[in-house]
Amino acid sequence: EAQVTQNPRYLITVTGKKLTVTCSQNMNHEYMSWYRQDPGLGLRQIYYSMNVEVTDKGDVPEGYKVSRKEKRNFPLILESPSPNQTSLYFCASSSLLQGNEQFFGPGTRLTVL
Amino acid sequence: RKEVEQDPGPFNVPEGATVAFNCTYSNSASQSFFWYRQDCRKEPKLLMSVYSSGNEDGRFTAQLNRASQYISLLIRDSKLSDSATYLCVVTSNTGFQKLVFGTGTRLLVSP
């Protein structure tokens, strides 16, 4: 089954404790991205990757890091989480060959205390 | 001004009603347009792409007006299962695959 998976789905952590949210897709998509969704602000792009070893900042990259060592994986790293990073996070992948439809993972609800 | 603007709603309609949402975008260079559907606490899913000539998929019709920079979504014969948030999405001028999402319009269909 074609899908994007994220882990963990739910996470409560404390300020400053490094964490990683994993994202993996099995559709051989070249493009992957991370979004956060907050009430009244909609989905905002954090980082994106056009292909392996190619990443770039989105609209709200502060406090986040990413890597793309393999085509299928695109982890999101919070080196020192803060309460303002409490949000719902979505990973997505797409391919120009498939009309640019973005396929989203199920989301990760993160709470930073 | 937001790059993509939508009325947040909620739109409360009875089953069987016809409802329309509009969305305006500010980037005249946008090339691709979409409507996504998002159920509560779930991931967004593509509902339909929006083409210049307008397009229809069952009860759903999407229209694009480039001159006025807005897109619309019409839902006929609303079902209870249509209750969701509808996200207007356009491509950014920074890249074909970068999408800009509106904040969504909430639809509630009641019996």
gemmi code that builds the backbone of each chain (N, CA, C; Angstrom):
import gemmi

chains = {
    "A": [
        ("GLU", (0.853, -1.197, 0.000), (0.000, 0.000, 0.000), (0.887, 1.245, 0.000)),
        ("ALA", (0.580, 2.171, -0.925), (1.325, 3.424, -1.000), (0.995, 4.271, 0.220)),
        ("GLN", (2.035, 4.710, 0.928), (1.734, 5.486, 2.121), (2.937, 6.278, 2.609)),
        ("VAL", (2.625, 7.258, 3.463), (3.615, 8.015, 4.199), (3.394, 7.697, 5.682)),
        ("THR", (4.436, 7.296, 6.349), (4.311, 6.963, 7.766), (5.132, 7.943, 8.597)),
        ("GLN", (4.628, 8.214, 9.773), (5.304, 9.102, 10.720), (5.326, 8.437, 12.085)),
        ("ASN", (6.410, 8.672, 12.812), (6.491, 8.198, 14.194), (7.319, 9.160, 15.030)),
        ("PRO", (6.877, 9.389, 16.272), (5.658, 8.850, 16.888), (4.428, 9.614, 16.439)),
        ("ARG", (3.266, 9.109, 16.747), (2.024, 9.813, 16.436), (1.704, 10.856, 17.502)),
        ("TYR", (2.073, 10.584, 18.717), (1.836, 11.506, 19.825), (3.103, 11.561, 20.670)),
        ("LEU", (3.448, 12.760, 21.110), (4.645, 12.899, 21.936), (4.477, 14.088, 22.864)),
        ("ILE", (4.719, 13.839, 24.157), (4.777, 14.908, 25.140), (6.198, 14.920, 25.662)),
        ("THR", (6.826, 16.080, 25.632), (8.209, 16.181, 26.055), (8.407, 17.466, 26.847)),
        ("VAL", (9.630, 17.683, 27.269), (9.932, 18.886, 28.055), (10.890, 19.778, 27.274)),
        ("THR", (10.878, 21.032, 27.622), (11.738, 22.012, 26.963), (13.196, 21.562, 26.983)),
        ("GLY", (13.839, 21.636, 25.814), (15.261, 21.360, 25.715), (15.662, 19.924, 25.455)),
        ("LYS", (14.722, 19.013, 25.492), (15.074, 17.605, 25.288), (14.966, 17.259, 23.806)),
        ("LYS", (16.101, 17.001, 23.184), (16.157, 16.744, 21.743), (15.228, 15.613, 21.336)),
        ("LEU", (14.561, 15.799, 20.193), (13.703, 14.737, 19.695), (13.746, 14.686, 18.175)),
        ("THR", (13.380, 13.525, 17.656), (13.315, 13.313, 16.214), (11.978, 12.698, 15.865)),
        ("VAL", (11.343, 13.239, 14.852), (10.118, 12.658, 14.301), (10.482, 12.056, 12.956)),
        ("THR", (10.228, 10.783, 12.803), (10.615, 10.124, 11.561), (9.493, 10.204, 10.533)),
        ("CYS", (9.880, 10.173, 9.270), (8.934, 10.168, 8.159), (9.498, 9.258, 7.077)),
        ("SER", (8.647, 8.405, 6.554), (9.086, 7.499, 5.512), (7.980, 7.323, 4.481)),
        ("GLN", (8.367, 7.277, 3.201), (7.387, 7.053, 2.128), (7.876, 5.925, 1.231)),
        ("ASN", (6.924, 5.172, 0.699), (7.268, 4.003, -0.119), (6.862, 4.188, -1.576)),
        ("MET", (6.735, 5.437, -2.011), (6.258, 5.713, -3.369), (7.369, 6.211, -4.299)),
        ("ASN", (8.595, 6.194, -3.808), (9.745, 6.662, -4.592), (9.602, 8.128, -5.021)),
        ("HIS", (8.934, 8.907, -4.172), (8.777, 10.327, -4.480), (10.079, 11.068, -4.245)),
        ("GLU", (10.346, 12.031, -5.134), (11.577, 12.804, -4.980), (11.383, 13.967, -3.995)),
        ("TYR", (10.177, 14.455, -3.876), (9.933, 15.655, -3.079), (9.287, 15.268, -1.752)),
        ("MET", (9.865, 15.772, -0.664), (9.281, 15.561, 0.662), (9.317, 16.874, 1.433)),
        ("SER", (8.370, 17.030, 2.333), (8.338, 18.267, 3.109), (7.706, 18.034, 4.473)),
        ("TRP", (7.955, 18.965, 5.354), (7.373, 18.976, 6.691), (6.547, 20.241, 6.857)),
        ("TYR", (5.365, 20.060, 7.469), (4.484, 21.171, 7.782), (4.131, 21.119, 9.263)),
        ("ARG", (3.784, 22.285, 9.772), (3.135, 22.318, 11.066), (1.783, 22.996, 10.883)),
        ("GLN", (0.803, 22.556, 11.665), (-0.529, 23.110, 11.551), (-0.970, 23.638, 12.907)),
        ("ASP", (-1.317, 24.907, 12.934), (-1.745, 25.559, 14.162), (-3.086, 26.246, 13.922)),
        ("PRO", (-3.940, 26.304, 14.932), (-5.272, 26.923, 14.765), (-5.164, 28.341, 14.217)),
        ("GLY", (-5.948, 28.617, 13.184), (-5.981, 29.956, 12.607), (-4.828, 30.279, 11.676)),
        ("LEU", (-3.829, 29.408, 11.618), (-2.650, 29.680, 10.783), (-2.525, 28.703, 9.626)),
        ("GLY", (-3.273, 27.637, 9.671), (-3.207, 26.668, 8.582), (-1.911, 25.895, 8.571)),
        ("LEU", (-1.655, 25.266, 7.454), (-0.436, 24.483, 7.275), (0.688, 25.395, 6.820)),
        ("ARG", (1.798, 25.338, 7.527), (2.960, 26.138, 7.151), (4.147, 25.216, 6.945)),
        ("GLN", (4.858, 25.458, 5.865), (5.962, 24.574, 5.525), (7.196, 24.900, 6.364)),
        ("ILE", (7.805, 23.856, 6.915), (8.992, 24.030, 7.764), (10.266, 23.870, 6.933)),
        ("TYR", (10.403, 22.721, 6.321), (11.537, 22.403, 5.445), (11.012, 21.533, 4.308)),
        ("TYR", (11.764, 21.516, 3.222), (11.433, 20.611, 2.147), (12.719, 20.063, 1.525)),
        ("SER", (12.531, 19.011, 0.751), (13.673, 18.377, 0.096), (13.275, 17.987, -1.317)),
        ("MET", (14.069, 18.434, -2.279), (13.785, 18.123, -3.681), (14.309, 16.734, -4.067)),
        ("ASN", (15.282, 16.242, -3.314), (15.816, 14.909, -3.583), (16.872, 14.584, -2.522)),
        ("VAL", (17.515, 13.448, -2.650), (18.512, 13.028, -1.657), (19.598, 14.097, -1.536)),
        ("GLU", (19.919, 14.438, -0.283), (20.961, 15.413, 0.042), (20.635, 16.827, -0.408)),
        ("VAL", (19.402, 17.093, -0.786), (18.990, 18.439, -1.186), (17.845, 18.871, -0.293)),
        ("THR", (18.137, 19.799, 0.612), (17.084, 20.294, 1.508), (17.105, 21.813, 1.507)),
        ("ASP", (15.970, 22.403, 1.864), (15.919, 23.860, 1.921), (14.844, 24.301, 2.909)),
        ("LYS", (15.005, 25.537, 3.370), (14.074, 26.070, 4.359), (12.730, 26.391, 3.724)),
        ("GLY", (11.694, 26.159, 4.514), (10.366, 26.589, 4.133), (10.074, 27.940, 4.756)),
        ("ASP", (8.843, 28.110, 5.208), (8.424, 29.400, 5.737), (8.738, 29.588, 7.222)),
        ("VAL", (8.809, 28.491, 7.969), (9.025, 28.586, 9.422), (10.087, 27.586, 9.872)),
        ("PRO", (11.350, 27.748, 9.436), (12.376, 26.733, 9.735), (13.057, 26.874, 11.098)),
        ("GLU", (12.868, 28.007, 11.780), (13.620, 28.250, 13.013), (13.327, 27.182, 14.060)),
        ("GLY", (14.395, 26.614, 14.604), (14.257, 25.620, 15.657), (14.158, 24.189, 15.156)),
        ("TYR", (14.263, 24.004, 13.855), (14.139, 22.670, 13.255), (15.346, 22.365, 12.382)),
        ("LYS", (15.624, 21.066, 12.241), (16.620, 20.587, 11.288), (16.030, 19.389, 10.573)),
        ("VAL", (16.550, 19.123, 9.373), (16.127, 17.943, 8.626), (17.356, 17.322, 7.970)),
        ("SER", (17.172, 16.114, 7.488), (18.209, 15.475, 6.674), (17.526, 14.583, 5.653)),
        ("ARG", (18.207, 14.331, 4.547), (17.652, 13.449, 3.503), (18.801, 12.596, 2.973)),
        ("LYS", (19.138, 11.584, 3.744), (20.240, 10.692, 3.370), (19.761, 9.595, 2.428)),
        ("GLU", (18.492, 9.273, 2.530), (17.889, 8.275, 1.646), (16.624, 8.869, 1.054)),
        ("LYS", (16.241, 8.373, -0.111), (15.087, 8.950, -0.781), (13.808, 8.752, 0.011)),
        ("ARG", (13.683, 7.651, 0.704), (12.428, 7.339, 1.366), (12.251, 8.020, 2.728)),
        ("ASN", (13.318, 8.490, 3.351), (13.235, 9.009, 4.724), (13.549, 10.493, 4.818)),
        ("PHE", (12.817, 11.174, 5.691), (13.006, 12.620, 5.851), (12.694, 12.981, 7.307)),
        ("PRO", (13.611, 12.708, 8.225), (13.339, 12.985, 9.631), (13.371, 14.472, 9.967)),
        ("LEU", (12.561, 14.837, 10.931), (12.504, 16.204, 11.449), (13.128, 16.197, 12.844)),
        ("ILE", (14.100, 17.056, 13.055), (14.836, 17.074, 14.312), (14.596, 18.395, 15.036)),
        ("LEU", (14.245, 18.290, 16.306), (14.129, 19.471, 17.165), (15.251, 19.356, 18.190)),
        ("GLU", (16.301, 20.136, 18.013), (17.486, 20.031, 18.869), (17.186, 20.456, 20.305)),
        ("SER", (16.423, 21.510, 20.454), (16.085, 22.019, 21.786), (14.650, 22.532, 21.752)),
        ("PRO", (13.695, 21.622, 21.881), (12.284, 22.014, 21.724), (11.859, 23.072, 22.739)),
        ("SER", (10.960, 23.932, 22.287), (10.392, 24.948, 23.171), (8.866, 24.873, 23.084)),
        ("PRO", (8.172, 25.419, 24.068), (6.690, 25.331, 24.067), (6.039, 25.869, 22.801)),
        ("ASN", (6.646, 26.849, 22.143), (6.017, 27.372, 20.919), (6.129, 26.408, 19.739)),
        ("GLN", (6.765, 25.282, 19.938), (6.801, 24.237, 18.918), (5.737, 23.167, 19.164)),
        ("THR", (4.915, 23.397, 20.170), (3.747, 22.544, 20.367), (2.827, 22.728, 19.175)),
        ("SER", (2.543, 21.630, 18.473), (1.797, 21.754, 17.220), (1.456, 20.366, 16.691)),
        ("LEU", (0.725, 20.354, 15.585), (0.447, 19.137, 14.828), (1.338, 19.162, 13.591)),
        ("TYR", (2.161, 18.134, 13.445), (3.138, 18.099, 12.362), (2.758, 17.051, 11.322)),
        ("PHE", (2.882, 17.451, 10.058), (2.621, 16.537, 8.959), (3.837, 16.460, 8.037)),
        ("CYS", (4.160, 15.254, 7.658), (5.132, 15.013, 6.611), (4.361, 14.743, 5.320)),
        ("ALA", (4.917, 15.149, 4.192), (4.244, 14.919, 2.921), (5.265, 14.591, 1.850)),
        ("SER", (4.820, 13.858, 0.841), (5.691, 13.573, -0.289), (4.907, 13.733, -1.580)),
        ("SER", (5.635, 13.991, -2.651), (4.979, 14.147, -3.946), (5.972, 13.919, -5.062)),
        ("SER", (5.427, 13.813, -6.255), (6.258, 13.654, -7.435), (5.625, 14.409, -8.592)),
        ("LEU", (6.450, 15.095, -9.354), (5.939, 15.796, -10.533), (5.302, 14.818, -11.510)),
        ("LEU", (5.793, 13.579, -11.495), (5.266, 12.568, -12.402), (3.835, 12.166, -12.032)),
        ("GLN", (3.422, 12.523, -10.808), (2.069, 12.201, -10.358), (1.252, 13.464, -10.147)),
        ("GLY", (1.565, 14.487, -10.952), (0.740, 15.687, -10.924), (0.873, 16.534, -9.684)),
        ("ASN", (1.936, 16.312, -8.914), (2.211, 17.153, -7.748), (1.208, 16.976, -6.617)),
        ("GLU", (0.416, 15.917, -6.627), (-0.453, 15.650, -5.483), (0.409, 15.326, -4.283)),
        ("GLN", (0.188, 16.037, -3.188), (0.955, 15.785, -1.973), (0.233, 14.713, -1.155)),
        ("PHE", (0.992, 13.680, -0.781), (0.477, 12.621, 0.073), (0.999, 12.894, 1.481)),
        ("PHE", (0.079, 12.954, 2.410), (0.443, 13.308, 3.780), (0.514, 12.085, 4.682)),
        ("GLY", (1.420, 12.156, 5.646), (1.423, 11.181, 6.718), (0.280, 11.471, 7.678)),
        ("PRO", (0.062, 10.599, 8.671), (-1.076, 10.715, 9.571), (-0.945, 11.830, 10.604)),
        ("GLY", (0.229, 12.423, 10.707), (0.412, 13.522, 11.650), (1.046, 13.088, 12.955)),
        ("THR", (1.776, 14.008, 13.560), (2.382, 13.810, 14.880), (1.961, 14.973, 15.747)),
        ("ARG", (1.288, 14.653, 16.844), (0.861, 15.722, 17.752), (1.918, 15.856, 18.842)),
        ("LEU", (2.600, 16.977, 18.846), (3.708, 17.217, 19.770), (3.313, 18.268, 20.799)),
        ("THR", (3.563, 17.961, 22.049), (3.370, 18.914, 23.139), (4.695, 19.098, 23.850)),
        ("VAL", (5.146, 20.342, 23.948), (6.384, 20.652, 24.654), (6.032, 21.429, 25.918)),
        ("LEU", (6.376, 20.859, 27.053), (6.016, 21.479, 28.334), (7.122, 22.392, 28.846)),
    ],
    "B": [
        ("ARG", (-1.078, 40.856, 3.644), (-2.170, 40.059, 3.077), (-1.697, 38.618, 2.951)),
        ("LYS", (-2.565, 37.681, 3.354), (-2.212, 36.279, 3.240), (-2.161, 35.889, 1.771)),
        ("GLU", (-1.288, 34.914, 1.467), (-1.137, 34.488, 0.083), (-2.386, 33.758, -0.411)),
        ("VAL", (-3.039, 33.040, 0.471), (-4.282, 32.338, 0.151), (-5.293, 32.634, 1.257)),
        ("GLU", (-6.451, 33.117, 0.882), (-7.452, 33.486, 1.886), (-8.757, 32.747, 1.662)),
        ("GLN", (-9.294, 32.258, 2.774), (-10.561, 31.557, 2.756), (-11.414, 32.023, 3.919)),
        ("ASP", (-12.728, 31.964, 3.725), (-13.656, 32.202, 4.821), (-13.603, 30.971, 5.727)),
        ("PRO", (-13.300, 31.141, 7.013), (-13.146, 29.965, 7.877), (-14.448, 29.225, 8.174)),
        ("GLY", (-15.614, 29.918, 7.952), (-16.892, 29.308, 8.274), (-17.118, 29.292, 9.780)),
        ("PRO", (-17.868, 28.329, 10.332), (-18.378, 27.165, 9.611), (-19.617, 27.462, 8.766)),
        ("PHE", (-19.741, 26.692, 7.703), (-20.942, 26.707, 6.894), (-21.810, 25.558, 7.405)),
        ("ASN", (-22.975, 25.911, 7.928), (-23.913, 24.895, 8.411), (-25.011, 24.724, 7.371)),
        ("VAL", (-25.116, 23.525, 6.783), (-26.117, 23.292, 5.748), (-26.840, 21.987, 6.038)),
        ("PRO", (-28.085, 21.873, 5.576), (-28.805, 20.606, 5.730), (-28.403, 19.642, 4.621)),
        ("GLU", (-28.613, 18.379, 4.880), (-28.385, 17.368, 3.847), (-29.137, 17.736, 2.580)),
        ("GLY", (-28.502, 17.510, 1.441), (-29.146, 17.784, 0.166), (-28.933, 19.189, -0.357)),
        ("ALA", (-28.398, 20.052, 0.474), (-28.190, 21.439, 0.055), (-26.996, 21.543, -0.894)),
        ("THR", (-26.958, 22.647, -1.602), (-25.800, 23.003, -2.426), (-25.033, 24.098, -1.703)),
        ("VAL", (-23.727, 23.947, -1.623), (-22.909, 24.926, -0.904), (-21.675, 25.248, -1.754)),
        ("ALA", (-21.248, 26.504, -1.662), (-20.092, 26.931, -2.458), (-19.090, 27.648, -1.570)),
        ("PHE", (-17.824, 27.363, -1.802), (-16.741, 28.051, -1.105), (-15.901, 28.796, -2.131)),
        ("ASN", (-15.427, 29.958, -1.727), (-14.478, 30.677, -2.559), (-13.146, 30.810, -1.855)),
        ("CYS", (-12.136, 31.058, -2.637), (-10.793, 31.227, -2.108), (-10.085, 32.227, -3.013)),
        ("THR", (-9.389, 33.182, -2.435), (-8.625, 34.127, -3.253), (-7.142, 33.922, -3.018)),
        ("TYR", (-6.349, 34.166, -4.032), (-4.905, 34.030, -3.914), (-4.236, 35.289, -4.441)),
        ("SER", (-3.069, 35.594, -3.902), (-2.433, 36.867, -4.224), (-1.346, 36.762, -5.285)),
        ("ASN", (-0.812, 35.559, -5.492), (0.294, 35.399, -6.427), (-0.212, 35.108, -7.833)),
        ("SER", (-0.136, 36.108, -8.692), (-0.669, 35.943, -10.049), (0.129, 34.928, -10.867)),
        ("ALA", (1.324, 34.555, -10.385), (2.145, 33.584, -11.112), (1.836, 32.142, -10.733)),
        ("SER", (0.917, 31.936, -9.809), (0.568, 30.567, -9.402), (0.108, 29.772, -10.615)),
        ("GLN", (0.590, 28.517, -10.681), (0.302, 27.702, -11.858), (-0.688, 26.577, -11.583)),
        ("SER", (-0.687, 26.085, -10.364), (-1.528, 24.930, -10.054), (-2.396, 25.222, -8.851)),
        ("PHE", (-3.588, 24.635, -8.877), (-4.589, 24.932, -7.856), (-5.287, 23.637, -7.456)),
        ("PHE", (-5.547, 23.528, -6.159), (-6.131, 22.286, -5.658), (-7.127, 22.587, -4.551)),
        ("TRP", (-8.029, 21.653, -4.337), (-8.825, 21.600, -3.120), (-8.456, 20.309, -2.389)),
        ("TYR", (-8.118, 20.466, -1.118), (-7.864, 19.329, -0.241), (-8.969, 19.280, 0.799)),
        ("ARG", (-9.214, 18.076, 1.278), (-10.192, 17.885, 2.340), (-9.444, 17.390, 3.575)),
        ("GLN", (-9.814, 17.937, 4.735), (-9.202, 17.490, 5.987), (-10.287, 17.208, 7.016)),
        ("ASP", (-10.345, 15.968, 7.462), (-11.236, 15.602, 8.555), (-10.550, 15.933, 9.874)),
        ("CYS", (-11.348, 16.084, 10.897), (-10.834, 16.535, 12.190), (-9.649, 15.677, 12.658)),
        ("ARG", (-8.534, 16.338, 12.934), (-7.332, 15.692, 13.471), (-6.713, 14.656, 12.518)),
        ("LYS", (-7.112, 14.700, 11.252), (-6.534, 13.760, 10.286), (-5.684, 14.523, 9.265)),
        ("GLU", (-4.992, 13.767, 8.419), (-4.165, 14.406, 7.417), (-5.016, 14.923, 6.251)),
        ("PRO", (-4.566, 16.000, 5.595), (-5.269, 16.477, 4.398), (-5.147, 15.465, 3.270)),
        ("LYS", (-6.204, 15.396, 2.470), (-6.185, 14.513, 1.304), (-6.698, 15.283, 0.103)),
        ("LEU", (-6.101, 15.011, -1.050), (-6.500, 15.710, -2.263), (-7.945, 15.395, -2.608)),
        ("LEU", (-8.741, 16.432, -2.779), (-10.125, 16.268, -3.234), (-10.153, 16.365, -4.756)),
        ("MET", (-9.605, 17.444, -5.281), (-9.538, 17.592, -6.728), (-8.590, 18.715, -7.114)),
        ("SER", (-8.001, 18.564, -8.281), (-7.230, 19.644, -8.869), (-8.217, 20.602, -9.535)),
        ("VAL", (-7.783, 21.818, -9.757), (-8.641, 22.828, -10.381), (-8.002, 23.250, -11.685)),
        ("TYR", (-8.729, 23.085, -12.774), (-8.205, 23.410, -14.095), (-8.832, 24.694, -14.619)),
        ("SER", (-8.131, 25.317, -15.540), (-8.580, 26.616, -16.054), (-9.984, 26.575, -16.633)),
        ("SER", (-10.321, 25.447, -17.239), (-11.629, 25.333, -17.889), (-12.712, 24.909, -16.913)),
        ("GLY", (-12.325, 24.703, -15.649), (-13.291, 24.191, -14.679), (-13.392, 22.692, -14.810)),
        ("ASN", (-13.691, 22.022, -13.739), (-13.799, 20.577, -13.796), (-14.760, 20.072, -12.731)),
        ("GLU", (-15.290, 18.900, -13.034), (-16.335, 18.324, -12.203), (-15.952, 16.893, -11.839)),
        ("ASP", (-16.275, 16.520, -10.618), (-16.047, 15.143, -10.180), (-17.245, 14.742, -9.338)),
        ("GLY", (-18.210, 14.116, -9.959), (-19.427, 13.738, -9.252), (-20.191, 14.959, -8.778)),
        ("ARG", (-20.363, 15.068, -7.478), (-21.122, 16.192, -6.905), (-20.271, 17.448, -6.721)),
        ("PHE", (-19.013, 17.355, -7.029), (-18.067, 18.451, -6.780), (-17.669, 19.135, -8.094)),
        ("THR", (-17.728, 20.472, -8.086), (-17.309, 21.249, -9.246), (-16.327, 22.321, -8.794)),
        ("ALA", (-15.213, 22.407, -9.484), (-14.197, 23.414, -9.162), (-14.061, 24.376, -10.326)),
        ("GLN", (-13.894, 25.649, -9.999), (-13.726, 26.675, -11.023), (-12.515, 27.537, -10.681)),
        ("LEU", (-11.875, 28.037, -11.718), (-10.740, 28.933, -11.551), (-11.003, 30.219, -12.326)),
        ("ASN", (-10.787, 31.336, -11.689), (-10.893, 32.635, -12.358), (-9.555, 33.339, -12.194)),
        ("ARG", (-8.717, 33.242, -13.219), (-7.354, 33.813, -13.126), (-7.397, 35.337, -13.085)),
        ("ALA", (-8.323, 35.926, -13.804), (-8.374, 37.388, -13.861), (-8.649, 37.978, -12.474)),
        ("SER", (-9.530, 37.340, -11.744), (-9.881, 37.824, -10.406), (-9.118, 37.095, -9.309)),
        ("GLN", (-8.336, 36.117, -9.694), (-7.503, 35.363, -8.766), (-8.323, 34.713, -7.656)),
        ("TYR", (-9.301, 33.953, -8.070), (-9.999, 33.160, -7.073), (-10.375, 31.813, -7.658)),
        ("ILE", (-10.534, 30.858, -6.766), (-11.037, 29.544, -7.141), (-12.235, 29.225, -6.273)),
        ("SER", (-13.069, 28.363, -6.776), (-14.294, 28.030, -6.050), (-14.502, 26.527, -6.041)),
        ("LEU", (-15.266, 26.097, -5.062), (-15.663, 24.694, -4.958), (-17.157, 24.660, -4.685)),
        ("LEU", (-17.876, 23.939, -5.523), (-19.319, 23.788, -5.366), (-19.617, 22.343, -5.020)),
        ("ILE", (-20.391, 22.145, -3.971), (-20.789, 20.795, -3.581), (-22.309, 20.720, -3.706)),
        ("ARG", (-22.768, 19.819, -4.542), (-24.219, 19.625, -4.711), (-24.687, 18.445, -3.882)),
        ("ASP", (-25.963, 18.478, -3.516), (-26.576, 17.353, -2.798), (-25.697, 16.920, -1.615)),
        ("SER", (-25.437, 17.839, -0.717), (-24.522, 17.586, 0.408), (-24.909, 16.343, 1.192)),
        ("LYS", (-23.888, 15.584, 1.593), (-24.059, 14.397, 2.432), (-23.470, 14.676, 3.813)),
        ("LEU", (-23.928, 13.927, 4.785), (-23.359, 14.064, 6.132), (-21.846, 13.850, 6.092)),
        ("SER", (-21.424, 12.930, 5.227), (-19.998, 12.594, 5.135), (-19.159, 13.704, 4.499)),
        ("ASP", (-19.811, 14.735, 3.972), (-19.054, 15.863, 3.422), (-18.563, 16.803, 4.516)),
        ("SER", (-19.044, 16.624, 5.727), (-18.605, 17.472, 6.844), (-17.099, 17.325, 7.032)),
        ("ALA", (-16.405, 18.441, 6.899), (-14.940, 18.426, 6.953), (-14.465, 19.862, 6.775)),
        ("THR", (-13.158, 20.031, 6.781), (-12.566, 21.326, 6.441), (-11.979, 21.225, 5.048)),
        ("TYR", (-12.258, 22.217, 4.221), (-11.801, 22.214, 2.830), (-10.703, 23.265, 2.681)),
        ("LEU", (-9.550, 22.779, 2.242), (-8.366, 23.625, 2.132), (-8.126, 24.013, 0.679)),
        ("CYS", (-7.984, 25.292, 0.459), (-7.626, 25.811, -0.855), (-6.103, 25.839, -0.938)),
        ("VAL", (-5.541, 25.352, -2.029), (-4.086, 25.217, -2.130), (-3.627, 25.725, -3.497)),
        ("VAL", (-2.573, 26.534, -3.503), (-2.010, 27.014, -4.762), (-0.509, 26.814, -4.730)),
        ("THR", (0.091, 26.789, -5.891), (1.545, 26.661, -5.938), (2.175, 28.031, -5.727)),
        ("SER", (3.323, 28.011, -5.056), (4.068, 29.236, -4.789), (4.921, 29.603, -5.987)),
        ("ASN", (5.315, 30.859, -6.061), (6.185, 31.258, -7.159), (7.634, 30.856, -6.939)),
        ("THR", (7.902, 30.215, -5.792), (9.283, 29.791, -5.516), (9.565, 28.395, -6.036)),
        ("GLY", (8.579, 27.717, -6.534), (8.836, 26.378, -7.045), (7.545, 25.651, -7.347)),
        ("PHE", (7.565, 24.856, -8.367), (6.357, 24.160, -8.791), (5.797, 23.268, -7.697)),
        ("GLN", (6.659, 22.640, -6.929), (6.148, 21.700, -5.954), (5.896, 22.316, -4.591)),
        ("LYS", (6.151, 23.586, -4.417), (5.875, 24.201, -3.129), (4.431, 24.671, -3.126)),
        ("LEU", (3.675, 24.173, -2.179), (2.267, 24.509, -2.085), (2.016, 25.467, -0.936)),
        ("VAL", (1.095, 26.377, -1.155), (0.671, 27.297, -0.101), (-0.784, 26.963, 0.236)),
        ("PHE", (-1.028, 26.716, 1.510), (-2.345, 26.278, 1.963), (-3.124, 27.431, 2.579)),
        ("GLY", (-4.402, 27.502, 2.247), (-5.289, 28.378, 2.987), (-5.585, 27.754, 4.344)),
        ("THR", (-6.204, 28.529, 5.213), (-6.482, 28.035, 6.556), (-7.705, 27.126, 6.597)),
        ("GLY", (-8.457, 27.082, 5.507), (-9.555, 26.133, 5.421), (-10.915, 26.736, 5.715)),
        ("THR", (-11.918, 26.116, 5.112), (-13.321, 26.456, 5.363), (-13.994, 25.228, 5.935)),
        ("ARG", (-14.621, 25.403, 7.073), (-15.264, 24.264, 7.746), (-16.701, 24.128, 7.280)),
        ("LEU", (-17.056, 22.904, 6.904), (-18.422, 22.590, 6.476), (-19.046, 21.601, 7.445)),
        ("LEU", (-20.255, 21.927, 7.906), (-21.015, 21.006, 8.757), (-22.336, 20.718, 8.064)),
        ("VAL", (-22.550, 19.463, 7.721), (-23.804, 19.047, 7.091), (-24.635, 18.337, 8.143)),
        ("SER", (-25.857, 18.815, 8.333), (-26.705, 18.234, 9.377), (-27.888, 17.493, 8.768)),
        ("PRO", (-28.449, 16.509, 9.515), (-29.581, 15.710, 8.991), (-30.813, 16.572, 8.801)),
    ],
}
model = gemmi.Model(1)
for chain_id, residues in chains.items():
    chain = gemmi.Chain(chain_id)
    for i, (resn, *xyz) in enumerate(residues, 1):
        res = gemmi.Residue()
        res.name, res.seqid = resn, gemmi.SeqId(i, " ")
        for name, pos in zip(("N", "CA", "C"), xyz):
            atom = gemmi.Atom()
            atom.name, atom.element = name, gemmi.Element(name[0])
            atom.pos, atom.b_iso = gemmi.Position(*pos), 0.0
            res.add_atom(atom)
        chain.add_residue(res)
    model.add_chain(chain)
structure = gemmi.Structure()
structure.add_model(model)
structure.setup_entities()
